[in-house]
Amino acid sequence: MDTAAVEVTGLVKRYGDTTAVADLSFTAPRGAVTALLGPNGAGKTSTIEVCEGFRRADAGRVRVLGLDPVRDARALKPRVGVMLQSGGVPTGARAGEWLRLMAAFHADPVPPGLLLERLGLTSAARTPFRRLSGGQQQRLSLAAAVIGRPELVFLDEPTAGLDPQARIAAWELVGDLRSAGVGVVLTTHYMEEAERLADHVVIIDHGRVVADGPTGELTRGGRELRFRAVSDLDVSGLTAALPPGCSVAGHPGGQYVVTTADPEGVGPGLVATVTTWCAANDVLPEDLRVHRRTLEDVFLELTGRDLRDS
Ligand SMILES: Nc1ncnc2c1ncn2[C@@H]1O[C@H](COP(=O)(O)OP(=O)(O)OP(=O)(O)O)[C@@H](O)[C@H]1O
């Protein structure tokens, strides 16, 4: 069986003179959570909308559960759940009615009442969509995306604007989907969310993939070793003891940061060199720890710190 839930090869998407997606390729595995990350305007929504069959690619090949999202739209519809950034629910539809209607399109839907309860919408069941709060609208769209027990769900910024409780409920729902073997492809601007939920991360910038891999692998290789010690440590002496490419910075309060340029990050050898030097100089390195890179560190390293004008 084809193991990919989504396979995108050389995707190009243009809007007039704007190239939103430029030769983009990635694979999202089945039964796993894949997060598409990228600054505003990077091309995430365009990519996801082509995968959903809502937009046509200008070039490249897209396969969803092995099928073509435009040509095989009818076959894919019952197997794929979609949560649009814009909601996609008629403004006058009442939350409960809308979910019951969505349920009617599927052979074995999740009971609408159960989903309303899971997502904290029971008391809003009779409220028209336009009168729901932004967070309630988001949650209703999420519920509609999963009600048909899809094999794959596309979630475009599923937790944007949710309060912490609603975000946790959404995370739990995504976790349950994954446990049930459902593939999830989501976009988010919350790095902590991606780190927590995603098995696989694809970072996009200017319509191209700049990093792609298992979340743990992308964040591997912390470049810093930190410790506290006396405030008048001989920083130049320690620097001289370290391998080339390492530097030491002293900060107020006796905080020290050893940084390595080695792409593999801080290894056991560097930790041993620092502690050996400390022992030889009668220095106790307190709170010694290798600072793990977060997904946010990786994201900013790859996409820069400049604000995007888009
Ligand atoms: N319908 C459209 N017509 C013209 N340009 C568009 C259209 N949709 C998107 N774009 C442009 O394409 C580029 C990519 O947009 P897209 O929405 O795919 O990015 P994104 O990564 O999802 O951004 P965000 O994080 O802000 O949602 C942007 O420059 C955007 O202005």
The ligand as a Tripos MOL2 file, in Angstrom:
@<TRIPOS>MOLECULE
LIG
   31    33     1     0     0
SMALL
NO_CHARGES

@<TRIPOS>ATOM
      1 N1         -6.3160   34.5560   -4.1380 N.pl3     1 LIG1
      2 C1         -5.1390   35.1860   -4.1730 C.ar      1 LIG1
      3 N2         -4.8710   36.1470   -5.0950 N.ar      1 LIG1
      4 C2         -3.6800   36.7590   -5.1730 C.ar      1 LIG1
      5 N3         -2.6490   36.5050   -4.3450 N.ar      1 LIG1
      6 C3         -2.8350   35.5660   -3.3940 C.ar      1 LIG1
      7 C4         -4.0800   34.8620   -3.2710 C.ar      1 LIG1
      8 N4         -3.9670   33.9810   -2.2440 N.ar      1 LIG1
      9 C5         -2.7050   34.1330   -1.7550 C.ar      1 LIG1
     10 N5         -2.0340   35.0770   -2.4540 N.ar      1 LIG1
     11 C6         -0.6260   35.4820   -2.2330 C.3       1 LIG1
     12 O1          0.1700   34.3210   -2.3100 O.3       1 LIG1
     13 C7          1.1990   34.3470   -1.3200 C.3       1 LIG1
     14 C8          1.0820   33.1160   -0.4430 C.3       1 LIG1
     15 O2         -0.1170   33.2130    0.3010 O.3       1 LIG1
     16 P1         -0.6320   32.0330    1.2550 P.3       1 LIG1
     17 O3         -1.9620   32.4550    1.8090 O.co2     1 LIG1
     18 O4         -0.5650   30.7510    0.5280 O.co2     1 LIG1
     19 O5          0.4820   32.0590    2.3820 O.3       1 LIG1
     20 P2          0.4480   31.5000    3.8750 P.3       1 LIG1
     21 O6          1.7680   30.8920    4.1140 O.co2     1 LIG1
     22 O7         -0.7420   30.6290    4.0860 O.co2     1 LIG1
     23 O8          0.2980   32.8430    4.7110 O.3       1 LIG1
     24 P3         -0.3800   33.1150    6.1820 P.3       1 LIG1
     25 O9          0.5200   32.4860    7.1770 O.co2     1 LIG1
     26 O10        -0.3510   34.6090    6.2620 O.co2     1 LIG1
     27 O11        -1.7700   32.5300    6.1510 O.co2     1 LIG1
     28 C9          1.0460   35.6760   -0.5980 C.3       1 LIG1
     29 O12         1.9220   36.5880   -1.2030 O.3       1 LIG1
     30 C10        -0.3980   36.0530   -0.8470 C.3       1 LIG1
     31 O13        -0.5440   37.4540   -0.8310 O.3       1 LIG1
@<TRIPOS>BOND
     1     1     2 1
     2     2     3 ar
     3     2     7 ar
     4     3     4 ar
     5     4     5 ar
     6     5     6 ar
     7     6     7 ar
     8     6    10 ar
     9     7     8 ar
    10     8     9 ar
    11     9    10 ar
    12    10    11 1
    13    11    12 1
    14    11    30 1
    15    12    13 1
    16    13    14 1
    17    13    28 1
    18    14    15 1
    19    15    16 1
    20    16    17 2
    21    16    18 1
    22    16    19 1
    23    19    20 1
    24    20    21 2
    25    20    22 1
    26    20    23 1
    27    23    24 1
    28    24    25 2
    29    24    26 1
    30    24    27 1
    31    28    29 1
    32    28    30 1
    33    30    31 1
@<TRIPOS>SUBSTRUCTURE
     1 LIG1         1 GROUP 0 **** ****
